């Protein structure tokens, strides 16, 4: 395989056999190193892919989260963020975005609760308004049907306190 002339086994010396074993051992060590390097490369590639999946790329531009840059730096074995002048700004933006998401969720829950409470209160107020309108109608009917003057107070009182039904 190596292009070297084949040695008859009867002519194989212990030195030649030792050289073959050394060559085999060196090839195995090289294979182990290459396998290790391949595993490291696959691991780095996976780290880069995970970091890049966090990016938001759209027609307005590209947003790269701080955590993604940190992960890329760690995978690359370098301090990517050390040269970033506005690192605190990036951190604050991410904190603000997280807080906005929390507030939006709170607002959504609040709207559900408040709208439900307002609907219930509105139904109650509509019932009270209907009851008040019925009372006013009874008072008007009583006043229209009864005598005019101070003696009609008992009629108004009766209209405001209808008999239980």
Secondary structure by P-SEA (a helix, b strand, c coil): cccccccccccccaaaaaaaaaaaaaaaaaaaaaaaaaaaaaaaaaaaaaaaaaccccccbbbbcaaaaaaaaaaacccccccccaaaaaaaaaaaaaaaaaaaaaaaaaaaaaaaaaaaaaaaaaaaaaaaaaaaaaaaaaaaaccccccaaaaaaaaaccccc
